[in-house]
Amino acid sequence: MRTTDDWITTPITRDLLRGALDLERTEHGLLPHRLPASARAQNNDGQLAMAESQPSGVRLALRTRATALELDTLPTKRAYVGAPPRPDGVYDLLVDGRPAGRGSVAGGNTLTIDMTTGTAGVEPGPVGTLRFTDLPEGDKDIEIWLPHNETTELVALRTDAPVEPAPDPGRRVWLHHGSSISHGSDAASPTTTWPALAASLGGVELVNLGLGGGALLDPFTARAMRDTPADLISVKIGINVVNADLMRLRAFGPAVHGFLDTIREGRPTAPLLVVSPILCPVHEDTPGPLAPDFTDGGVRFVATGDPAERASGKLTLNVIRDELSRIVSQRAADDENLYYLDGRELYGEADAADLPLPDGIHPDAATHRLIGERFAKLAFADRGAFAG
């Protein structure tokens, strides 16, 4: 075990991080955000505030000869009333692009959420330490991917040799926005969410704006995407609009147009891929709102709407797929870089039979891998929307 005198402490600064749109100085250190301060100032939804502070796709990127490192963090862990305890968040270590370790940080704050009442409370906890030792000798690029589903304040970075920002890899930047499925839901780790897997297979740098419960066509999210440098852009639209019962068909179409218009203000010619929802039997033909069901000792989700309400404009996934296909076809007449992908090509009926969604809504680890591999094949391959 090294003594305190052996360590070099390096300030954690913006140039050591990738995938975050903003950094907030806290009393403990730095809190990465995936929405800029201007967007956060316009948000009044606690669910979205929590989701954007969870660093899905955010990673430290270092160049160093160090063979050991420590990262002090203050995690905020979630607990749901009536549900089994959640595991600690996972950190993934990559060395020269290859998986080289995995760890978690104990302690931290605990956010307890009651989904039946919509209330929440925070119990403060201590800073914890992530350690990786026996790293390869010599110069190397190191990435530490932060837990995709656990708010993480960065407190201190210590190594046994100097570090500097990893060099720019020169890859195209892919900016993706979607729901909790894109955020990572029940993926095994931050590098195995479906967008992270697809980015690795496609050889691109990921900026993940998958926001659990927050893919609701908010104008401030569209402006954040407009202002974020990106070579490739995708938006996965639909499931949150349905399960929040947020709008009717009359409002949905113009909202999609407005969202795409805003992105195009800043990225007028970048390939822009609109992805409709993956198969979700709960909401294929039944509107929201969505509600939790704890009857079997776990959590499942059920749609509480009435299929007959489609006649009055309530949204289901099939209604949304039809509308998105229509909108993209209409716009593509004047936008040669606009594309559409039916989400059922990523996860469809046959997949639901083999890999059912455990809680009725969210894919498990194996399904994240399936979706990531299929997206890479469809989007990054020859003739795909993101073909290189």
PETACOR-V244747 format. One record per pair of residues at least 24 apart in sequence whose ideal C-beta (glycine too) atoms are under 10 Angstrom apart, sorted by the first residue. I is the first residue (numbers start at 1). J is the second residue. Records with the same first field share a line. If there is no record, write none. Layout:
BEGIN
I: J / J
END
This chain:
BEGIN
1: 68 / 131 / 133
2: 68 / 70 / 133 / 158 / 160
4: 158
6: 68 / 158 / 159 / 160
7: 66 / 68 / 69 / 70 / 156 / 157 / 158 / 159 / 160
8: 64 / 66 / 69 / 157 / 158 / 159 / 160 / 161 / 162 / 163
9: 70 / 72 / 156 / 157 / 158 / 159
10: 62 / 64 / 66 / 69 / 156 / 157 / 158 / 159 / 162 / 163 / 164
11: 156 / 157
12: 60 / 71 / 72 / 154 / 155 / 156 / 157
13: 157 / 165
14: 165
15: 61 / 164 / 165 / 166
16: 59 / 60 / 61 / 62 / 63 / 144 / 154 / 157 / 163 / 164 / 165 / 166
17: 55 / 58 / 59 / 60 / 61 / 144 / 146 / 154 / 165
18: 57 / 58 / 59 / 60 / 61 / 143 / 145 / 165 / 166 / 168 / 169 / 173 / 205 / 206 / 207
19: 55 / 56 / 57 / 58 / 59 / 60 / 61 / 145 / 146 / 190 / 196 / 205 / 206 / 207 / 208 / 209
20: 55 / 57 / 58 / 59 / 146 / 207
21: 52 / 58 / 175 / 207 / 209 / 224 / 225 / 227 / 228
22: 52 / 224
23: 58 / 154
24: 53 / 153
26: 74 / 153 / 154 / 155
27: 74 / 153
28: 72 / 73 / 74 / 127 / 153 / 154 / 155 / 156
29: 72 / 73 / 74 / 127 / 152 / 153 / 154 / 155 / 156 / 157
30: 152 / 153 / 154 / 155
31: 55 / 74 / 76 / 151 / 152 / 153 / 154
32: 58 / 59 / 60 / 146 / 151 / 152 / 153 / 154
33: 58 / 151
34: 58 / 177 / 183 / 207 / 208 / 209 / 210 / 211 / 214 / 224
35: 209 / 211 / 214 / 218 / 220 / 221 / 223 / 224
36: 220 / 223 / 224 / 227 / 228
38: 220 / 223 / 224 / 227
39: 218 / 219 / 220 / 221 / 222 / 223 / 224 / 225 / 227
40: 220 / 224
41: 220
42: 218 / 219 / 220 / 221 / 223
43: 214 / 218 / 220 / 221
45: 213 / 214 / 216 / 218 / 244
46: 113 / 118 / 119 / 120 / 213
47: 113 / 118 / 120 / 180 / 211 / 212 / 213 / 214 / 216 / 240 / 244
48: 211 / 212 / 213 / 214 / 215 / 216 / 218 / 220 / 221 / 240
49: 151 / 214
50: 76 / 78 / 111 / 113 / 120 / 149 / 151 / 211 / 212 / 213 / 214
51: 149 / 151 / 179 / 180 / 183 / 209 / 210 / 211 / 212 / 213 / 214 / 215
52: 151 / 183 / 209 / 211 / 212 / 214 / 221 / 224
53: 150 / 151 / 152 / 153
54: 78 / 89 / 146 / 147 / 148 / 149 / 150 / 151 / 152 / 183 / 184 / 210 / 211 / 212
55: 89 / 145 / 146 / 147 / 148 / 149 / 150 / 151 / 152 / 154 / 190 / 208
56: 145 / 146 / 147 / 148 / 149 / 150 / 180 / 182 / 183 / 184 / 185 / 187 / 190 / 193 / 195 / 196 / 206 / 208 / 209 / 210 / 211 / 212
57: 145 / 146 / 148 / 174 / 176 / 182 / 183 / 184 / 190 / 191 / 193 / 195 / 196 / 199 / 205 / 206 / 207 / 208 / 209 / 210
58: 144 / 145 / 146 / 147 / 148 / 152 / 154 / 190 / 206 / 207 / 208
59: 91 / 92 / 93 / 94 / 142 / 143 / 144 / 145 / 146 / 166 / 190 / 191 / 196 / 206
60: 91 / 93 / 142 / 143 / 144 / 145 / 146 / 154 / 157 / 163 / 165 / 166
61: 94 / 141 / 142 / 143 / 144 / 145 / 165 / 166 / 167 / 168 / 169 / 205
62: 140 / 141 / 142 / 143 / 144 / 157 / 159 / 162 / 163 / 164 / 165 / 166
63: 139 / 140 / 141 / 142 / 162 / 163 / 164 / 165 / 166 / 167
64: 135 / 138 / 139 / 140 / 141 / 142 / 159 / 160 / 161 / 162 / 163 / 164 / 166
65: 135 / 136 / 137 / 138 / 139 / 140 / 159 / 160 / 161 / 162 / 163
66: 132 / 133 / 135 / 137 / 139 / 140 / 142 / 158 / 159 / 160 / 161 / 162 / 163
67: 132 / 133 / 134 / 135 / 136 / 137 / 138 / 140 / 159 / 160 / 161
68: 131 / 132 / 133 / 134 / 135 / 158 / 159 / 160 / 161
69: 93 / 130 / 131 / 132 / 133 / 135 / 142 / 144 / 157 / 158 / 159 / 160 / 161 / 163
70: 129 / 130 / 131 / 132 / 133 / 156 / 157 / 158 / 159 / 160
71: 103 / 105 / 128 / 129 / 130 / 131 / 132 / 144 / 146 / 152 / 154 / 155 / 156 / 157 / 158 / 159
72: 105 / 127 / 128 / 129 / 130 / 153 / 154 / 155 / 156 / 157 / 158
73: 105 / 107 / 108 / 127 / 128 / 129 / 130 / 146 / 147 / 150 / 151 / 152 / 153 / 154 / 155 / 156 / 157
74: 105 / 107 / 108 / 109 / 124 / 125 / 126 / 127 / 128 / 151 / 152 / 153 / 154 / 155
75: 104 / 105 / 106 / 107 / 108 / 109 / 110 / 125 / 127 / 128 / 130 / 146 / 147 / 150 / 151 / 152 / 153
76: 108 / 109 / 110 / 111 / 122 / 124 / 125 / 150 / 151 / 152 / 153
77: 105 / 106 / 107 / 108 / 109 / 110 / 111 / 112 / 123 / 125 / 147 / 149 / 150 / 151
78: 109 / 110 / 111 / 112 / 113 / 120 / 149 / 150 / 151
79: 110 / 111 / 112 / 113 / 120 / 123
80: 111 / 112 / 113 / 114 / 115 / 116 / 120 / 292 / 294 / 299
81: 112 / 113 / 114 / 115 / 116 / 117 / 119 / 120 / 294
82: 114 / 115 / 116 / 292 / 294 / 297 / 298 / 299
83: 113 / 115 / 292 / 294 / 297 / 298 / 299 / 359
84: 297 / 298 / 299
86: 149 / 150
87: 149 / 150
88: 128 / 147 / 150
89: 146 / 147 / 148 / 149 / 150 / 151 / 152 / 189 / 190
90: 145 / 146 / 147 / 148 / 149 / 150 / 187 / 188 / 189 / 190 / 191 / 192
91: 130 / 132 / 144 / 145 / 146 / 147 / 150 / 152 / 189 / 190 / 191
92: 143 / 144 / 145 / 146 / 147 / 148 / 188 / 189 / 190 / 191 / 192 / 196
93: 130 / 132 / 135 / 142 / 143 / 144 / 145 / 191
94: 140 / 141 / 142 / 143 / 144 / 145 / 191 / 200
95: 132 / 135 / 136 / 140 / 141 / 142 / 143
96: 136 / 139 / 140 / 141 / 142 / 143
97: 140 / 141 / 143 / 169 / 200
99: 189 / 191 / 192
100: 132 / 134 / 135 / 136 / 140 / 142 / 143
101: 130 / 131 / 132 / 133 / 134 / 135 / 144
102: 132 / 145 / 188 / 189 / 190 / 191
103: 129 / 130 / 131 / 132 / 144
104: 128 / 130 / 147 / 150
105: 129 / 130 / 131 / 147 / 150 / 152
106: 130
108: 150 / 151 / 152 / 153
109: 151 / 153
111: 150 / 151
115: 291 / 292 / 294 / 299 / 301
116: 291 / 292 / 294
127: 153 / 155 / 156
128: 155
129: 155 / 156 / 158
130: 157
131: 158
132: 159
133: 160
135: 159 / 160 / 161
140: 166
141: 166 / 167 / 169
142: 166
143: 191
144: 190
145: 189 / 190 / 191 / 192 / 193 / 196
146: 190
147: 184 / 189 / 190
148: 183 / 184 / 185 / 187 / 189 / 190 / 191 / 192 / 193 / 195 / 196 / 208 / 210 / 212
149: 180 / 183 / 184 / 185 / 186 / 187 / 190 / 193 / 212
150: 190
168: 205
169: 203 / 204 / 205
170: 205
171: 199 / 202 / 203 / 204 / 205 / 206 / 231 / 388
172: 199 / 202 / 203 / 204 / 205 / 230 / 231 / 232 / 270 / 271 / 380 / 386 / 388
173: 199 / 204 / 205 / 206 / 207 / 228 / 229 / 230 / 231 / 232 / 233 / 270
174: 198 / 199 / 202 / 203 / 204 / 205 / 206 / 207 / 208 / 230 / 231 / 232 / 233 / 234 / 271 / 273 / 379 / 380 / 386
175: 204 / 205 / 206 / 207 / 208 / 209 / 224 / 225 / 228 / 229 / 230 / 231 / 232 / 233 / 234 / 235 / 263 / 267 / 270 / 272
176: 206 / 207 / 208 / 209 / 210 / 225 / 230 / 232 / 233 / 234 / 235 / 236 / 273 / 275 / 375
177: 207 / 208 / 209 / 210 / 211 / 214 / 215 / 217 / 221 / 222 / 224 / 225 / 233 / 234 / 235 / 236 / 237 / 259 / 263 / 275
178: 208 / 209 / 210 / 211 / 212 / 214 / 215 / 234 / 235 / 236 / 237 / 238 / 239 / 240 / 275 / 277 / 343
179: 210 / 211 / 212 / 213 / 214 / 215 / 216 / 236 / 237 / 238 / 239 / 240 / 241 / 243 / 277 / 278 / 361 / 362
180: 210 / 211 / 212 / 213 / 214 / 215 / 239 / 240 / 243 / 361 / 362 / 363
181: 210 / 212 / 215 / 236 / 239 / 240 / 277 / 278 / 280 / 343 / 346 / 347 / 357 / 361 / 362 / 363 / 367 / 368 / 371
182: 208 / 209 / 210 / 211 / 212 / 215 / 234 / 235 / 236 / 239 / 275 / 371
183: 208 / 209 / 210 / 211 / 212 / 213 / 214 / 215 / 362
184: 208 / 210 / 212 / 362 / 363 / 368
185: 210 / 212 / 357 / 358 / 359 / 361 / 362 / 363 / 364 / 365 / 367 / 368
186: 357 / 358 / 359 / 361 / 362 / 363 / 364 / 365 / 367 / 368
187: 362 / 363 / 364 / 365 / 366 / 367 / 368 / 369 / 371 / 372
188: 364 / 365 / 366 / 368 / 369
189: 365 / 368
192: 365 / 366 / 368 / 369 / 372
193: 363 / 365 / 368 / 369 / 371 / 372
194: 278 / 346 / 347 / 363 / 367 / 368 / 369 / 370 / 371 / 372 / 373 / 374 / 375 / 376
195: 234 / 236 / 368 / 371 / 372 / 375
196: 368 / 372
197: 368 / 369 / 370 / 371 / 372 / 373 / 375 / 376
198: 234 / 346 / 368 / 371 / 372 / 373 / 374 / 375 / 376 / 377 / 378 / 379 / 380 / 386
199: 232 / 372 / 375 / 376 / 380
200: 372 / 376
201: 372 / 373 / 375 / 376 / 377 / 379 / 380 / 381
202: 232 / 372 / 375 / 376 / 377 / 379 / 380 / 381 / 384 / 386 / 387 / 388
203: 376 / 380 / 388
204: 230 / 231 / 232 / 376 / 379 / 380 / 386 / 388
205: 230 / 231 / 232
206: 232
207: 233
209: 233 / 234 / 235
210: 236
211: 240
212: 240 / 362
213: 239 / 240 / 243 / 244 / 290
214: 240 / 244
215: 239 / 240 / 241 / 244 / 277
216: 240 / 241 / 244 / 246 / 247 / 255 / 259
217: 241 / 246 / 247 / 251 / 252 / 254 / 255 / 256 / 257 / 258 / 259 / 260
218: 255 / 259
219: 255 / 258 / 259 / 262
220: 262
221: 259 / 262 / 263
222: 255 / 258 / 259 / 260 / 261 / 262 / 263 / 264 / 265 / 266
223: 259 / 262 / 263 / 265 / 266
224: 262 / 263 / 266
225: 259 / 262 / 263 / 266 / 267 / 272
226: 259 / 261 / 262 / 263 / 264 / 265 / 266 / 267
227: 262 / 263 / 265 / 266 / 267
228: 263 / 266 / 267
229: 266 / 267 / 270
230: 263 / 266 / 267 / 270 / 271 / 272
231: 267 / 270 / 271 / 386 / 388
232: 267 / 270 / 271 / 272 / 273 / 379 / 380 / 385 / 386 / 388
233: 260 / 263 / 264 / 266 / 267 / 270 / 271 / 272 / 273 / 274 / 337 / 385 / 386
234: 271 / 272 / 273 / 274 / 275 / 339 / 341 / 375 / 379 / 385 / 386
235: 259 / 260 / 263 / 272 / 273 / 274 / 275 / 324
236: 273 / 274 / 275 / 276 / 277 / 278 / 341 / 343 / 346 / 375
237: 274 / 275 / 276 / 277 / 320 / 321 / 323 / 324 / 327 / 343
238: 274 / 275 / 276 / 277 / 278 / 280 / 283 / 315 / 316 / 317 / 319 / 320 / 321 / 323 / 324 / 343
239: 276 / 277 / 278 / 280 / 282 / 283 / 288 / 290 / 317 / 320 / 343 / 361 / 362
240: 277 / 288 / 290
241: 277 / 288 / 315 / 317 / 320
242: 277 / 280 / 282 / 283 / 284 / 286 / 287 / 288 / 289 / 290 / 303 / 305 / 314 / 315 / 316 / 317 / 319 / 320
243: 280 / 282 / 283 / 287 / 288 / 289 / 290 / 291 / 301 / 303 / 304 / 305 / 315 / 317 / 361
244: 288 / 289 / 290 / 315
245: 287 / 288 / 289 / 290 / 303 / 304 / 305 / 309 / 314 / 315
246: 288 / 289 / 315
247: 313 / 314 / 315
248: 287 / 309 / 312 / 313 / 314 / 315
249: 310 / 312 / 313 / 314 / 315 / 319 / 320 / 322 / 323
250: 313
251: 313 / 315
252: 313 / 315 / 319 / 320 / 323 / 324 / 327
253: 323 / 324 / 326 / 327 / 330
254: 327
256: 320 / 323 / 324 / 326 / 327 / 328 / 331
257: 327 / 330 / 331
260: 327 / 328 / 331 / 335 / 338
261: 331
264: 331 / 335 / 337 / 338
267: 337
268: 335 / 337
269: 335 / 336 / 337
270: 337 / 386
271: 336 / 337 / 338 / 339 / 379 / 384 / 385 / 386 / 387
272: 328 / 331 / 332 / 335 / 337 / 338 / 339 / 385
273: 328 / 337 / 338 / 339 / 340 / 341 / 375 / 378 / 379 / 384 / 385 / 386
274: 324 / 325 / 327 / 328 / 331 / 332 / 338 / 339 / 340 / 341 / 385
275: 324 / 339 / 340 / 341 / 342 / 343 / 345 / 346 / 375 / 378 / 379 / 385
276: 317 / 318 / 320 / 321 / 322 / 323 / 324 / 325 / 328 / 340 / 341 / 342 / 343 / 344 / 345 / 346
277: 316 / 317 / 318 / 320 / 321 / 324 / 342 / 343 / 344 / 346 / 347
278: 317 / 342 / 343 / 344 / 345 / 346 / 347 / 348 / 351 / 352 / 357 / 363 / 367 / 371 / 374
279: 317 / 342 / 343 / 344 / 346 / 347 / 348 / 349 / 350 / 351 / 352 / 357
280: 316 / 317 / 343 / 344 / 347 / 352 / 357 / 360 / 361 / 362 / 363
281: 317 / 349 / 352 / 356 / 357 / 360 / 361
282: 317 / 357 / 359 / 360 / 361
283: 315 / 316 / 317 / 318 / 320 / 360 / 361
284: 316 / 317 / 318 / 319 / 321 / 344 / 349
285: 310 / 316 / 317 / 318 / 319
286: 310 / 314 / 316 / 317
287: 312 / 313 / 314 / 315 / 316 / 317 / 319
288: 314 / 315 / 316
290: 360 / 361
292: 359 / 360
293: 359 / 360
298: 358 / 359
299: 358 / 359 / 360 / 361 / 362
300: 357 / 358 / 359 / 360 / 361
301: 357 / 359 / 360 / 361 / 362
302: 360 / 361
303: 360 / 361
317: 343 / 344
337: 385
338: 385
339: 378 / 379 / 384 / 385 / 386
340: 385
341: 374 / 375 / 378 / 379 / 384 / 385
342: 378
343: 371 / 375
345: 371 / 374 / 375 / 377 / 378
346: 370 / 371 / 372 / 373 / 374 / 375 / 377 / 378 / 379
347: 371 / 374
348: 374
END
